[in-house]
Amino acid sequence: MKQSTLQHIFRLGAALATLACTAATALAQNVEVQSAWIRTSVQGQKATGAFMTLTAKDGSRLVSAASPVAGVVEVHEMKMEGDIMRMRALPNGLDLPAGKAVALQPGGYHIMLMDLKAALPKGSTVPMTLSFKDAKGVESKLELKLQVAVSAPGGAAGAAADMHKH
Ligand SMILES: [Cu+2]
C-alpha cells in the first residue's frame, strides 16, 4: 500500500515536470528561424518576398505573417504549372513537421509582402511577426527582424536547397 502511494506521488511528480517543461517550451519558442532575409524593393514597387528556414521541434504550422512595411502579408507557395511559374496563398498555412527544416526560398515557399508602404533598401531591417499554430490548436507568435538583401546571405539558400534534395 505504502509502495503504491509512493509510486503515485512519483507519477504525479513526473506529470507536473512534463507540464512545466511544455510551458517552458512554449515560452522559449518551438520554432527556430535560420537564414531569414527579405528581398530589397525600390520606390513604387508593390511586392517583395521574405525567405527563411523554419524548424519546429514539436511540429507546427505557419498560419500567418504580418509586417508594418506591407499592407498585406501572405504565406505563398510557388510552383510550375505547365510552363508557367504560378504562386498562390496557402489556405491552411505552411505545415512544419516535427524536427524537419522547411525552407522558404525563391522559387518555392515564401512570405509575400504586398502593398508595400516604402522602398526597402539593402542593409536595412524589417520587423515581422510570424504566427504559428501547433497540433493542439495553440497559437504562438514570433517577432523577427529581417535583414534586407539582394539575395540569400552567405549561400544559405544553397544549403537549404541541398537539404531538400530527394
Ligand atoms: Cu508570392
Residues whose N, C-alpha, C, O or C-beta is under 5 A from the ligand:
A	BS01	CU	H76 M87 M112
